[in-house]
Amino acid sequence: MKQAEGFRRIADFLGAAQRSAIEAENAPEKRKRLRTFPSREAAAWLGVTPRELRALYPEGATSPRARLSFEDLRICRERLARANPVSSRSVGKAASTAPCITFTNFKGGSAKTTSSVHFAQYLALSGYRVLFIDLDSQGSATAQFGLDPVEEVGRKECFTAWLDSPEAERVDAAALCRPTYWPSIDLVPASTALAEAEDRLSERAAAGGGQEPFYFDELAAFLAAVPRNYDVVVVDTRPDVNMLMTAALHAASGIIVPMRATMTDLASTGAFFAHLSDYIAAFRDAFGRELSLGFSRILLTDYDPGDRSQEALAALLREQFGDTVLNGAFLHSRIVGTAGFGKETLYEYEPTTDRAAYGRVIASVNEVNGQIEALIRQAGSRTTHRKRKSS
């Protein structure tokens, strides 16, 4: 009993410390809120010059020192879209459901959650409507979006609720998509209650008797039931082999595999791709249908270009696998840790010092996220072309 009490005291202290840090950083509301954006940064996200921005600014402000809210960015982007409809950035309208990008790997500490959250926020700043689905029971992405997984997310608030409901009386999928302080990002949160989701999927697998495993299509079925309010879905998975990760693979339009350029990550990521290869082959042999992941890319994270061993491993990966490895990398920087102290991402953080270091790391993140965005748009264009050709 004393040991259990000791563990509870540690849990309570660490949970309270995290909440205190968030509340202190976001006083007086004590909830995470999104910062405003200097006019030069806002102009860059809109793809216009600061002078052009001043003509679009909702209040007609002319000061170069003006700051824009996310809502201001949205209004400006709508005005740009009306002036030039071809440039409107939306990729989900041609398909029955929005493209789903799953971030996954076996290896913990590969910056999988960090990468997926930054990608979702990059998309939001670029004008997309995003649904983020947290399938990691640790709830790290959920906490990053300002919710306490322990106190605010039970089995009725996460993907478990979808699996708990009978197929004929499904829970309202839209009700599980919660707004966040990012106006164009909704969240299906996670907590330890996702262990129940694993149990539900295991029970259905056992009851299947070797029949085609439609239970693996549960995430795809959920996405089909979600209203078409989103351009892109981003999924974060748990770093191991589990049934929720498999369901995420079945729903994926493409997968991103974050890894660090180290020998331990090399081995574990190799094991992950071996698992994918074996699973896809076994699924085809057993059920006579293909599991197509669309595209798959390796994303190098926490990368230090001054480290010769990392540089050599990165060069080896690109030599062997070419385009499978994204150009550039999510650079290592202490700025990431500085931002993370206040539970902020790089897109939420605004440096007061070390602007050059911040500029380098945010440029690296924008580069790799832009490449993933391009892959989604290319896949959407091919889908639209095929539909037109067959109609």
Buried (B, 14 or more C-beta within 10 A) or exposed (E): EEEEEEEEEEEEEEBEEBBEEBBEBBEEEEEBEBEBBBBEBBBBBBEBEBEBBBEBBBEEBEEEEBBBBBEBBBBBBEBBBEEEEEEEBBBBEBBEBBBBBBBBBBBEBBBBBBBBBBBBBBBBBBBBBBBBBBBBBBBBBBBBBBBBBBEBBBBEBBBBBBBBBEEEEBBEBEEBBBEBBBBBBBBBBBBBBBEBBBEBBEEBBEEEEEEEBEBBBBBBBBBEBBEEEBBBBBBBBBBEEBBBBBBBBBBBBBBBBBBBBBEEBBEBBEBBBEBBEEBBEEBEEEBEEEBEBBBBBBBBBBBBBEBEEBBEBBEEBBEEEEEBBBEBBBBBBEBBEBBBEBBBBBBBBBBEEBEEBBEBBBEBBBBBBBBBBEBBBEBBEEBBEEEEEEE
